[in-house]
């Protein structure tokens, strides 16, 4: 575990050097990629820390998104707007994420899981755009903290009843009784809110709209994945209870995804549209996870990785437009194909990734989830058809409204794209499309 945590702790001492942190993050990511071994199941056990294959994939995704996020936040470096504080907050967030994904003790996992909230809250309040960021931060804080209290109680009861909180040794809850079902709901609620599931999702669009580009990228790219990762870790303890209510989760995930997709078609704020599309994608992930099948869980993990790369890239694109025209409105920022012609290709490539077109990871993951849901129940075909249709509809709406038409009369010519920006977009797009050629790298054995 030291080879994961020690480099990050060392980099925290160099937060005054922006370039050192950037290069260090990319170097770490490439180094850890070389070290991947598909055969390991548990590595570097000690101090309640360890990594299995699922953890390793998500740690790699976290470091990759964090490195790209720092590249996208060049404006903070240029204006020197508390840049060293910005780097410190991001490094603290990175350490919290690595600790969360490598915890082998449920209590340590809970502490790390909740501690990632504090740097995100500071990012939104410190480097957000509008005064409403205070309300957005409070929304996020109260939604996630209120839901996390039942999880803490569930973990403590698990320790009281079973005597161990080490993953793999913790007591499994056997009976399907009312008390055990309440226990199960308490354990799941924090992850459902973090995912977020429809009905618990209102904090996400607010947080995205008010967050700086760095906050949006890390929120969409990694922090939403904490919910899915937590569900994968907790479900084996409550298999019987999950079996009795899985139909509720799948129904809410799919119907909620369709309703959120419809609300996407009403959005004029581009960041809000991308944020709502994340809720729709996570509804499909929730449905796949709750089937508890090999296809469903693997498909959910693949969609989480693909969505992390694709959604982060779209937020990055939206920020590039915002920096040039000073507005996130699709009505003001339309006609970008004639205003920023060289960015048109990247809008197209990331938009088709968002609607799960080939050859993206999203397509592979959705095929797996659809297979698991159809095996689980034939009725789910109706929800799948609705989700797939509306996913394509709101993505085409976003692309056509932003790229076509006559751009706003007060806008004049500007830089269509810089080398740094193209590099960030390429590094989002390449893993999203090339990993499907070697999909066994992101598959794992349950």
N, C-alpha and C positions, 0 to 999 in steps of 0.2 A: 504493500500500500504506500510505502514511502516514495516510490517512484512516481506515484500519482499526486501526492499531496506536497512533497518537499519542493518541487520546482515552483508550484504556485505560491507557497509560503516565502520562497526566496524572492520571487517577482514582486511580492507586496512591499519589499524594501526599496524598489526602484520605481515607485509610482510618479516620480518627477520626470522620468524619461519615457515619453509616449512611444517613441520608435522601438525602444528596447522591449517594452511590454508587447507591442504588436508582433514583432519578429519572434519573440519568445513563445507567444501563443501558437503561431503557425508551426514553429519548430517542434513544440511539444506534441501538437496534433499529428504531424507526420511521423514523429518518433513512436508514438503510441499505436499508430496505424501499422507500422512495421512489426510491432510486438504482438499483434493480434494472433492468437492461436485458437482455432475453432474447437480444439479438443479439450480446453480447460473448462472445468465446471466450478472450481473454487480456487482462488489464488491469494497468496499472502495473508493468511488468516492471522489475526493478532489484534488486540485492543478492540474487539468487536467490529473490526473492519475486514472486508473481503470483497472480491469482485467475481461475479459469474459473467456469462456471456452477454446477457441482457443489460446488466449494469455497465459493462464495458462499451457497448454500442451507444448507450445514452450519455456516458461521460465524453466519448468522442464527439457526439453531436453537440454537447454543451460547449466544449472548447472551440469547436469549429465555428459555431454561431457567435461565440464571444469574440473571437479573432475578427470575424467579418463585421461585427457590431462596432468594434473600435475603429475599423477602417471607415465605416459609414459616418462616424461621429467626428469627422475632420473639422467641422465648423467649431466645435468646442475647443479643439486644439488651436485653431487659428485665432479665435477671439480671446483665448486664454481665460475662458469663463470657468474658473475653479477646476482646471483640467486635472490637477493632481488629486483633488478630492473625488472627481469623477472616476479616475482610474482606481483609487482606493476602494470606492463603493463597488465597482465592478469586480475587483479581485476578491473582495469579501463574499460577493454573490457567487463567484466561481467556486470558492472553497466550500461554501454551504451546499452547492449543488453536487460537488464531488463527494462530500461527506454523506449526503442523502442517498446517492446512488450506490455508495459502497458500505452502507451500514448493514451489519448482520444482526443487530439487536433492535427490536421494535421500538424501544424507548428512545434509543439514540437516533433511530430513523425519524421518529416523531419530532424530536428536538431540531434536527437538521432540516426537516421538511418545513417546519414553521419558521426557522431562522432565515430562510431564503426570502421570506416576506419583507423583512426589515430593509435590506438594501434596495429591493424593488420599490418600496414605499418612498425611500429617500430619493431614488432616481426620478420618480414621478413628481414629487414635491420640489426637488431642487432644480431640475433641468426641464420641467414641463413647459408648455407654451402659454396657456391661458390661466386666469385666476381660478377657473373651475377645477383645476387640478387638485385643489385641496379637497373638494367634494368627492372627486374620483378616488383619491387616496383613501379617504375615510370609508367610502363604499367598499373598496377592496379589503381594507383592514378588518372591517366589521363582518363582512360576509365570511371571510376565511377564518377569522379567529372564533366567531360564534360557532361555526361548524366543527372546529377542531377540538373543542372541549369534550364532546361525546367520544371522540377518538381517544383522547388521553384517558378518560374513565375506562373505556373498553380495554386499553392496553394494561392499565393497572389491575383490572379484574382478571385479565388473562394471567398476569403474574401471580396474583393472589390464589387463583384456582390451580394453575399448572406448575408454578415454581420456577419457570424459565421463560425468558423473552428472546432467546436466541432463535433466529430463523431456522426452521427445520426441526427444532426440539420443542417448540411451543405447543402447548396442549391444543388439540383440535376440538371444536365444539360439536358434539355428536348429535344431540337430540334436536328435532325440529319443533320447538315449543314457542309459546308467545314471548317468554322472557328472552330466549336465545335469539329470536327474530329481532327484538328490540336492540339487543346487544350487537347484532349484525348491522342493523341500520345505523347505530351510533358509530361503528367502526368505518362504515362506508361513506358517511355524510361528508366528511372533510375532503375525501378524494372526489366525490361527485361535484362538490362546489368548485374544486380546483380544476376539474376537467374542462369546462364546466358543463353540466347537464342543463337542458332546457328547464326553466322555472327557477334555476339558481344562477343564471348567466348574466344578470343585469350589470354586475360589477365589471365584466370584461370589456364591453364596448366603451364604457366610460373611462376605464383605465387606459385603453389603447388610444382613444381620441386625445386625451390630455398628456400622454407620455411622450418624451422625446423619441427620436428614431431608435436610440439604443434600448429604451424601455420596451418599445413595441416589438423589436426584433427578438429580444431575450424572452419576453412574455409569450409571444407566439411560438418561438422556436423551441424553447426548453421548459418554461415554467408550467405550461399546460400539460406537458408530458408527465409531470410529477403525479398528477391525478391518476393517469393510466397505469403508471409504474406502481403506485400505492395499491391500486385495485388488484393488480397481478400478485402482489406480495401478501395481501390480506385474504383474498378469496379462499385459498386452500384451508384456512382455519374454520371457515363457515360454509362448507360445501352443501350440507343439507338445507340450511336456511336459504342459501343463495338459489338452490334448485326450486324452492317454493315460491320465490318472488322474482325469478329471472324474467318471466314474461312481462312483468310491470316495467322493469328497466329497459328491456328491448323495445317495448311499445312507446315509452316516453322518449327514448333516444331517437326512434325513427319518426314518430309523429312530430316531436319537437324540432327535429332537423328539417322537416317539410315546412313547418310554421315559420321557423327562423329564415329559411330560404325565401319564403314569400316576403318577409320583412326586408330582406336584402334588396328586393326589387323596388323598394320604396325609398332607399337611401340615396342621398345626394352628397354626403360626406364620404370621400373615398376610403379613409381609414376606418370609419364606422362600418362600411360595406365589407371590407376585408375581415374585420373583427367578427361580424355576424357570420361570415362564411366559415370562420374557425369553429364557431359553435355548432354549425351544421355538420362539419366534418367530425367533430368530437362526438356527436350523437351517434354516428355510424361506428366509431371506435368503441363507444360504450356498449352498443348492441352486440358487436363482435366479442368483446371481453366477457359479457354476461352469459354467452352460450357455453363457456368453459370448454370449448373443443380446441383441438390442436390448430385447426384451420382458423378459427375465430381469433384466438389469442395471437398467433403469428401474424395474421392479417392486420390486427389492431396495431401491433408493434411497427409493421412496415408502413402503415398509413401515418402513424405518429412521426416516424422519421421523415417520410416524404412531405407531410404537412409542415413539419418544422422548417425544412429547407425552402419550400415553395412560398409559404406564408411570410417567412422572414424576408425573402427576396421581393415580394410584392410591397411590403411595408417600406423596404429600402427604396423601391421605385417611387412610391407615393411621396416619400420625403424628398427625393431629387426634384420632383415636380414642385413640391411646396417651397423649396429653397429658391426656385426661380420665379414663381408667380405669386407667392405669398398667400395662397389659399388652398384649402383641401376640397373645395366644392367642385363637383363634377360639372356644374353649369358654367363656372368660370374657367375651369381647367380643361375644357373640351378642345377638340381640334389639335391634339398634341402631335399628331402625325405630320402636320405641316409646320408645327412650332419646334418640335424636337424629333426630327425624322429618324435619326440613328438609334433612338430609344424604342422606336415602334416594334422592332424585332423582339426586344427583351420583354416588352409588354405582352406580345403574342405568345412567346415561349413559356413565360410564367403563368399566363392565363390558361393556356391549355393544360399546364401541369395542375392548376387549381381545379379543373373540371375532370381530372383523371384520364387524360388522353394518353395513348401510347407515345413514347416508350417510358413513361415516368413510373417512379416507385408507387405513386398513388394508385395507378391502375392495377399493379400487382397486388397491393394490399386490399383494394376494394373487391377484386375477383375472389380473393381468399375469404373475406368477410361475407360476401354474397353467397359463396358456396356453403359456409357454415350456417348462415341464417336460413337458407332454403332447406338444408338437411334438418335444421331445428324445427321449422314450421313452414309449410307451403304458403300460408297466409301472408308471411312477411314479404312475399314478392310484390305485393301492392305498395308497401312502404318503400321498398328498394327502388321500384320504378319511379315513384314520386321524388325520392331523394336524388336519383341520377338525373332526372329531367330538369328539376329546378336548379341543381348544381350547375348544369350547363347553361341554364337560362340566365342566372344572375351573373355568371362569369362573362357571357356574351354581352349582357347589358353593361357591365363595367368596362369591357374592352371597347365596345362600339361607341359608348357615350364619351369616353375619355379620348379616344383616338380620332374619331370622325367629327365632321361639322366644321364650322368656322370658329377660329379661336377668338377670345374676348378682345374687343377693339383697343383696349388700353395696353395690350401686350405687344412688345416688340421683339426683335430677334435676340437670341441669347446663345450661350454655349450649349450645344445639343448634348454633349456628354464628354466627361473627362476620362482619362485612362484609368484613374483610380476607381471611378464608378463602374466602368465596364469590367474591370477586374473583379470587383465585388459581385457583380451579377453573374459573371462566368463561374465563379467559385460557388455560387448557389446552384446554378443550373447543371454543372457537370456531375456532381454526385447524385443529383436528383434523377438524371437520365442514364448515367453509366452504371450505377449500382445494380440495375435490373439485369445487366449482362452476367453478373456474378451474385445473384440474389442470396446464395447460401451464406454470404457474409453477414446478412442481417436477419437470417433465420436462426432460431435457437430451439433446442430441445427442452420440452417441458418435463 
